[in-house]
Amino acid sequence: MAHVIQKQYCFGCGACAFACPFDVPVYDLDSNTYSIPKEKCVDCGQCRDICPGSAIVPGEDSKQVLSICIDEEACIGCSLCARNCPANAITGEVKKPFTIHEDKCIKCGFCLTKCRKDAIRATFSTVYAPPVI
């Protein structure tokens, strides 16, 4: 899963790099544009939403995260998800189930990669449809 920067629409402003909570966009000095390494992008869409040139589009294998929740029975309260959440959307007490606050969650899915107990579940769209601007 990854977003793609269409070079012909990118004018190198850096908004994508500023918005990305994972520091994924890479500046290319030769072309004065940015690119998104596929292996690092988590498909959160923060870069796409802020790009003033609408240069960033979902890649062919992108899926939109619709919701993320923590299974209270599976969560052991290790806090690994909360400590790694770029939006600070996960709270709780150690050794008790944690909670994801949907109003703060950017649906990047990073917590999914950090949970060692498979206690975090995500619902994805089957086909990604970018928002109409």
Residue frames as a rotation matrix with the C-alpha (Angstrom) as fourth column:
MET 1
0.583 0.813 0.000 0.00
0.813 -0.583 0.000 0.00
0.000 0.000 -1.000 0.00
ALA 2
-0.452 -0.733 -0.509 1.34
0.679 -0.653 0.337 3.42
-0.579 -0.193 0.792 -0.89
HIS 3
0.738 0.560 -0.377 0.44
0.211 -0.722 -0.659 6.77
-0.641 0.407 -0.651 -2.26
VAL 4
-0.053 -0.709 0.703 2.16
0.980 0.099 0.174 8.09
-0.193 0.698 0.689 -5.37
ILE 5
0.106 0.016 -0.994 3.28
0.055 -0.998 -0.010 11.62
-0.993 -0.054 -0.106 -6.25
GLN 6
0.607 0.130 0.784 2.56
0.782 0.079 -0.618 12.57
-0.142 0.988 -0.053 -9.84
LYS 7
-0.274 -0.906 -0.323 5.74
0.803 -0.400 0.441 14.50
-0.529 -0.138 0.838 -10.68
GLN 8
-0.554 0.057 0.830 4.09
0.673 -0.557 0.487 16.66
0.490 0.829 0.270 -13.32
TYR 9
0.451 0.800 0.395 1.84
0.308 -0.555 0.772 18.22
0.838 -0.226 -0.497 -10.64
CYS 10
0.599 -0.326 -0.732 4.41
0.778 0.018 0.628 18.44
-0.192 -0.945 0.264 -7.82
PHE 11
0.637 -0.403 0.657 6.12
0.109 -0.797 -0.594 21.81
0.763 0.450 -0.464 -7.46
GLY 12
-0.137 -0.869 -0.476 8.32
0.585 0.317 -0.746 20.87
0.799 -0.381 0.465 -4.50
CYS 13
0.213 0.283 0.935 6.62
-0.404 -0.846 0.348 22.93
0.890 -0.452 -0.066 -1.80
GLY 14
-0.765 -0.611 -0.203 7.22
-0.125 0.450 -0.884 20.31
0.631 -0.651 -0.421 0.91
ALA 15
-0.133 0.795 0.591 3.69
-0.961 -0.249 0.119 20.32
0.242 -0.553 0.797 2.35
CYS 16
0.640 0.372 -0.672 3.57
-0.317 0.925 0.210 16.53
0.699 0.079 0.710 2.04
ALA 17
-0.220 -0.826 -0.519 6.80
0.364 0.424 -0.829 16.11
0.905 -0.372 0.207 3.99
PHE 18
-0.770 -0.010 0.638 5.53
-0.485 -0.642 -0.594 18.48
0.416 -0.767 0.489 6.67
ALA 19
0.124 0.961 0.248 2.19
-0.962 0.054 0.269 16.66
0.245 -0.271 0.931 6.99
CYS 20
0.344 0.001 -0.939 3.53
-0.183 0.981 -0.066 13.10
0.921 0.195 0.338 7.00
PRO 21
0.752 -0.024 0.659 3.74
-0.659 -0.057 0.750 11.77
0.019 -0.998 -0.059 10.57
PHE 22
0.810 -0.420 0.410 6.26
0.282 0.891 0.355 9.14
-0.515 -0.172 0.840 9.39
ASP 23
0.189 -0.759 -0.624 8.71
-0.547 -0.609 0.575 11.37
-0.816 0.232 -0.530 7.44
VAL 24
0.254 -0.009 0.967 8.12
0.492 0.862 -0.121 9.34
-0.833 0.507 0.223 4.27
PRO 25
0.965 0.122 0.231 8.23
0.260 -0.376 -0.890 11.86
-0.022 0.919 -0.394 1.37
VAL 26
0.099 -0.994 -0.041 11.75
0.686 0.038 0.727 12.28
-0.721 -0.100 0.686 -0.01
TYR 27
0.697 0.092 -0.711 12.94
-0.275 -0.882 -0.384 15.40
-0.662 0.463 -0.589 -1.80
ASP 28
0.344 -0.572 0.745 14.67
0.875 0.484 -0.032 14.96
-0.342 0.662 0.667 -5.16
LEU 29
0.025 -0.447 -0.894 17.07
0.151 -0.882 0.446 17.85
-0.988 -0.146 0.045 -5.74
ASP 30
-0.852 -0.439 0.283 17.43
0.305 0.023 0.952 17.15
-0.425 0.898 0.114 -9.47
SER 31
-0.525 0.723 0.449 13.73
0.670 0.027 0.742 17.41
0.524 0.690 -0.499 -10.29
ASN 32
-0.918 0.156 0.365 12.71
-0.327 -0.818 -0.474 19.75
0.224 -0.554 0.802 -7.41
THR 33
0.147 0.977 -0.154 9.91
-0.656 0.213 0.724 17.33
0.740 -0.005 0.673 -6.54
TYR 34
-0.282 -0.143 0.949 9.10
-0.883 0.425 -0.198 14.79
-0.374 -0.894 -0.246 -3.86
SER 35
-0.221 0.263 -0.939 8.58
-0.464 0.818 0.339 11.05
0.858 0.511 -0.058 -4.07
ILE 36
0.330 0.406 0.852 7.05
-0.937 0.253 0.242 8.50
-0.117 -0.878 0.464 -1.70
PRO 37
-0.730 -0.611 -0.306 9.02
-0.629 0.776 -0.046 5.27
0.266 0.159 -0.951 -1.17
LYS 38
0.086 0.870 -0.485 6.42
-0.542 0.449 0.710 2.50
0.836 0.201 0.510 -1.46
GLU 39
-0.101 -0.190 -0.977 7.96
0.476 0.853 -0.215 0.38
0.874 -0.487 0.004 1.30
LYS 40
-0.911 -0.302 -0.282 7.68
0.388 -0.392 -0.834 3.18
0.141 -0.869 0.474 3.87
CYS 41
-0.657 0.711 0.249 4.19
-0.610 -0.696 0.379 4.61
0.443 0.098 0.891 3.13
VAL 42
-0.923 0.380 0.069 1.42
0.223 0.670 -0.708 3.44
-0.315 -0.638 -0.703 5.47
ASP 43
-0.609 0.690 0.390 -1.40
0.540 0.001 0.842 4.92
0.581 0.724 -0.373 3.35
CYS 44
-0.456 0.467 -0.758 -2.67
0.742 -0.271 -0.613 7.34
-0.492 -0.842 -0.223 5.98
GLY 45
0.137 0.540 0.831 -3.39
0.936 -0.344 0.070 9.99
0.324 0.768 -0.553 3.35
GLN 46
0.442 -0.001 -0.897 -2.17
0.573 -0.769 0.283 12.96
-0.691 -0.639 -0.339 5.39
CYS 47
-0.631 -0.746 -0.211 0.13
0.251 -0.454 0.855 14.02
-0.734 0.486 0.474 2.54
ARG 48
-0.635 0.461 0.620 -2.63
0.735 0.112 0.669 13.70
0.239 0.880 -0.410 -0.02
ASP 49
0.354 0.891 -0.284 -5.04
0.935 -0.330 0.132 15.79
0.024 -0.312 -0.950 2.01
ILE 50
0.415 -0.251 -0.875 -2.62
0.336 -0.851 0.403 18.71
-0.846 -0.461 -0.269 2.35
CYS 51
-0.506 -0.713 0.484 -1.02
0.701 -0.013 0.713 18.75
-0.502 0.701 0.507 -1.12
PRO 52
-0.079 0.498 -0.863 -1.94
-0.148 -0.862 -0.484 22.11
-0.986 0.090 0.142 -2.73
GLY 53
-0.513 -0.187 -0.838 -1.25
-0.824 -0.167 0.542 20.77
-0.241 0.968 -0.068 -6.24
SER 54
0.565 0.743 0.358 -3.35
-0.656 0.668 -0.351 17.61
-0.500 -0.037 0.865 -5.82
ALA 55
0.025 -0.694 -0.720 -0.24
-0.929 0.250 -0.272 15.74
0.369 0.675 -0.639 -6.97
ILE 56
-0.848 -0.391 0.356 -0.64
-0.518 0.753 -0.405 12.83
-0.110 -0.529 -0.842 -4.56
VAL 57
0.183 0.893 -0.412 -2.92
-0.903 0.318 0.288 9.96
0.388 0.319 0.864 -5.50
PRO 58
0.439 0.008 0.899 -3.49
-0.566 0.780 0.269 6.46
-0.698 -0.626 0.347 -4.13
GLY 59
-0.668 -0.684 -0.295 -1.32
-0.703 0.447 0.553 3.77
-0.246 0.577 -0.779 -5.66
GLU 60
-0.313 0.547 -0.777 -2.87
-0.623 0.500 0.602 0.81
0.717 0.672 0.184 -7.44
ASP 61
-0.301 0.146 -0.943 -2.89
0.439 0.898 -0.001 -1.32
0.847 -0.414 -0.334 -4.30
SER 62
-0.920 -0.068 0.387 -4.07
-0.260 -0.634 -0.728 1.36
0.295 -0.770 0.565 -1.85
LYS 63
-0.115 0.902 -0.415 -6.93
0.691 0.373 0.619 0.74
0.714 -0.215 -0.666 0.51
GLN 64
-0.270 0.092 0.958 -8.56
-0.450 -0.892 -0.041 3.31
0.851 -0.443 0.282 2.72
VAL 65
-0.845 0.009 -0.535 -8.77
0.462 0.519 -0.719 2.53
0.271 -0.855 -0.443 6.43
LEU 66
-0.060 0.919 0.389 -12.37
0.114 -0.381 0.917 3.03
0.992 0.099 -0.082 7.50
SER 67
0.702 0.284 0.654 -12.01
-0.586 -0.292 0.756 2.33
0.405 -0.913 -0.038 11.20
ILE 68
-0.335 -0.804 -0.492 -9.55
-0.055 0.538 -0.841 1.04
0.941 -0.255 -0.224 13.78
CYS 69
0.583 0.535 0.612 -10.47
-0.662 -0.124 0.739 -0.39
0.471 -0.836 0.282 17.17
ILE 70
-0.620 -0.775 0.125 -8.81
-0.663 0.432 -0.611 -2.22
0.420 -0.461 -0.782 20.04
ASP 71
0.248 0.621 -0.743 -10.18
-0.014 0.770 0.638 -5.57
0.969 -0.148 0.200 21.16
GLU 72
0.269 -0.098 0.958 -10.45
-0.870 -0.451 0.198 -5.10
0.412 -0.887 -0.207 24.94
GLU 73
0.927 0.118 0.356 -10.20
-0.280 0.849 0.448 -8.82
-0.250 -0.515 0.820 25.60
ALA 74
0.715 -0.687 0.130 -6.98
0.632 0.557 -0.539 -9.20
0.298 0.468 0.832 23.60
CYS 75
0.346 -0.577 0.740 -5.30
-0.194 -0.816 -0.545 -5.96
0.918 0.045 -0.394 24.75
ILE 76
0.297 -0.331 -0.896 -2.83
0.844 0.530 0.084 -6.55
0.447 -0.781 0.436 27.60
GLY 77
0.979 0.184 -0.088 -2.23
0.204 -0.873 0.443 -2.83
0.004 -0.452 -0.892 28.24
CYS 78
0.237 -0.971 -0.007 1.40
0.942 0.229 0.246 -2.73
-0.237 -0.065 0.969 27.18
SER 79
0.567 0.154 -0.809 0.99
0.138 -0.986 -0.090 0.85
-0.812 -0.061 -0.581 25.82
LEU 80
-0.474 -0.798 0.373 3.13
0.506 0.100 0.856 0.14
-0.720 0.595 0.357 22.73
CYS 81
-0.052 0.548 0.835 0.34
0.977 -0.147 0.157 1.38
0.209 0.823 -0.528 20.44
ALA 82
0.867 0.440 -0.234 -0.15
0.491 -0.835 0.249 4.60
-0.085 -0.331 -0.940 22.42
ARG 83
0.286 -0.850 -0.442 3.58
0.170 -0.409 0.897 5.34
-0.943 -0.332 0.028 22.58
ASN 84
-0.680 -0.600 0.421 3.85
0.463 0.094 0.881 5.02
-0.568 0.794 0.214 18.78
CYS 85
0.273 0.864 0.423 0.64
0.936 -0.137 -0.323 6.77
-0.221 0.485 -0.846 17.70
PRO 86
-0.686 -0.619 0.382 1.62
0.703 -0.699 0.132 9.88
0.186 0.359 0.915 15.69
ALA 87
-0.252 0.689 0.679 -1.75
0.052 -0.691 0.721 11.51
0.966 0.217 0.139 16.44
ASN 88
-0.970 -0.124 0.208 -1.81
-0.206 -0.034 -0.978 10.76
0.129 -0.992 0.007 20.18
ALA 89
-0.196 0.972 -0.133 -5.22
-0.793 -0.077 0.604 9.17
0.576 0.224 0.786 19.62
ILE 90
0.245 0.225 -0.943 -4.69
0.203 0.939 0.277 6.18
0.948 -0.260 0.185 21.93
THR 91
-0.243 -0.270 0.932 -5.00
-0.811 -0.471 -0.348 6.42
0.533 -0.840 -0.104 25.70
GLY 92
0.661 0.501 -0.559 -5.22
-0.063 0.779 0.624 4.09
0.747 -0.377 0.547 28.64
GLU 93
0.475 -0.493 0.729 -3.51
-0.864 -0.106 0.492 2.74
-0.165 -0.864 -0.476 31.72
VAL 94
-0.449 -0.738 -0.503 -0.72
-0.759 0.612 -0.221 0.19
0.471 0.283 -0.835 31.70
LYS 95
-1.000 0.016 0.009 -2.01
0.012 0.935 -0.355 -3.36
-0.015 -0.355 -0.935 32.22
LYS 96
-0.131 0.991 -0.012 -5.55
0.183 0.012 -0.983 -2.30
-0.974 -0.131 -0.182 31.27
PRO 97
0.043 0.179 0.983 -7.12
0.969 0.234 -0.085 -2.18
-0.245 0.956 -0.163 27.78
PHE 98
-0.771 -0.361 -0.525 -6.31
0.205 -0.920 0.333 0.94
-0.604 0.149 0.783 25.79
THR 99
0.331 0.937 0.110 -8.80
0.598 -0.118 -0.792 3.01
-0.730 0.328 -0.600 23.75
ILE 100
-0.736 -0.449 0.507 -8.57
0.675 -0.427 0.602 4.66
-0.053 0.785 0.617 20.34
HIS 101
-0.117 0.662 -0.740 -10.30
0.226 -0.708 -0.669 8.04
-0.967 -0.246 -0.066 20.15
GLU 102
0.056 0.201 0.978 -11.84
0.948 0.296 -0.116 8.18
-0.313 0.934 -0.174 16.68
ASP 103
0.936 0.348 -0.046 -12.02
0.323 -0.904 -0.279 11.99
-0.138 0.246 -0.959 16.65
LYS 104
0.492 -0.838 -0.237 -8.20
-0.613 -0.526 0.589 12.18
-0.619 -0.145 -0.772 16.89
CYS 105
0.065 -0.468 0.881 -7.30
0.284 0.855 0.434 9.03
-0.957 0.222 0.189 14.91
ILE 106
-0.051 -0.164 -0.985 -5.79
-0.809 -0.572 0.137 9.73
-0.586 0.804 -0.104 11.47
LYS 107
0.795 0.463 0.392 -6.34
-0.242 0.834 -0.496 6.08
-0.557 0.299 0.775 10.46
CYS 108
0.216 -0.820 -0.530 -2.73
-0.974 -0.144 -0.174 5.56
0.066 0.554 -0.830 9.48
GLY 109
0.879 0.208 -0.429 -2.66
-0.217 0.976 0.028 1.99
0.425 0.068 0.903 10.78
PHE 110
-0.078 -0.992 0.099 0.71
-0.551 -0.040 -0.833 2.43
0.831 -0.119 -0.544 12.47
CYS 111
-0.091 0.119 0.989 -0.70
-0.973 0.200 -0.114 1.00
-0.211 -0.973 0.098 15.71
LEU 112
0.892 0.447 -0.064 -1.53
-0.446 0.848 -0.286 -2.18
-0.074 0.283 0.956 13.80
THR 113
0.496 -0.780 -0.382 2.13
-0.099 0.386 -0.917 -2.70
0.863 0.492 0.114 13.04
LYS 114
-0.381 -0.693 0.611 3.18
-0.649 -0.270 -0.711 -2.16
0.658 -0.668 -0.347 16.65
CYS 115
0.343 0.602 0.721 0.67
-0.935 0.294 0.199 -4.37
-0.092 -0.742 0.663 18.50
ARG 116
-0.667 -0.705 -0.240 2.34
-0.708 0.700 -0.090 -7.66
0.231 0.110 -0.967 19.42
LYS 117
-0.759 0.446 0.475 -0.89
-0.043 0.693 -0.720 -9.30
-0.650 -0.567 -0.507 20.61
ASP 118
-0.876 0.426 0.225 -2.95
0.294 0.103 0.950 -8.68
0.381 0.899 -0.216 17.44
ALA 119
-0.422 0.716 -0.556 -5.45
0.770 -0.040 -0.637 -6.75
-0.478 -0.697 -0.535 19.58
ILE 120
-0.352 0.270 -0.896 -5.97
-0.309 -0.937 -0.161 -3.93
-0.884 0.220 0.413 17.09
ARG 121
-0.202 0.422 0.884 -8.42
0.794 0.599 -0.104 -4.45
-0.573 0.681 -0.456 14.25
ALA 122
-0.647 0.001 -0.763 -8.93
-0.337 -0.897 0.285 -2.35
-0.684 0.442 0.581 11.15
THR 123
0.297 0.751 0.590 -11.68
0.558 0.365 -0.745 -2.23
-0.775 0.550 -0.311 8.58
PHE 124
-0.724 -0.608 -0.326 -10.55
0.029 -0.499 0.866 -1.32
-0.690 0.617 0.379 5.06
SER 125
0.361 0.742 -0.565 -12.47
-0.660 -0.225 -0.717 -0.22
-0.659 0.631 0.409 2.00
THR 126
0.449 -0.177 0.876 -12.29
0.469 0.881 -0.062 -2.69
-0.761 0.439 0.478 -0.86
VAL 127
0.105 -0.401 0.910 -11.46
0.929 -0.288 -0.234 0.00
0.356 0.869 0.342 -3.41
TYR 128
-0.385 -0.322 -0.865 -9.87
0.677 -0.736 -0.028 3.30
-0.627 -0.596 0.501 -2.52
ALA 129
0.297 0.494 0.817 -11.78
0.858 -0.513 -0.001 6.34
0.418 0.702 -0.576 -3.71
PRO 130
-0.759 -0.626 -0.176 -10.05
0.641 -0.674 -0.368 9.68
0.112 -0.392 0.913 -3.15
PRO 131
-0.103 0.757 -0.645 -12.19
0.610 -0.464 -0.642 12.50
-0.786 -0.460 -0.414 -1.79
VAL 132
0.221 0.268 0.938 -13.83
0.922 -0.371 -0.111 14.79
0.318 0.889 -0.329 -4.32
ILE 133
-0.517 -0.500 -0.695 -12.20
0.684 -0.730 0.017 18.24
-0.515 -0.466 0.719 -4.22
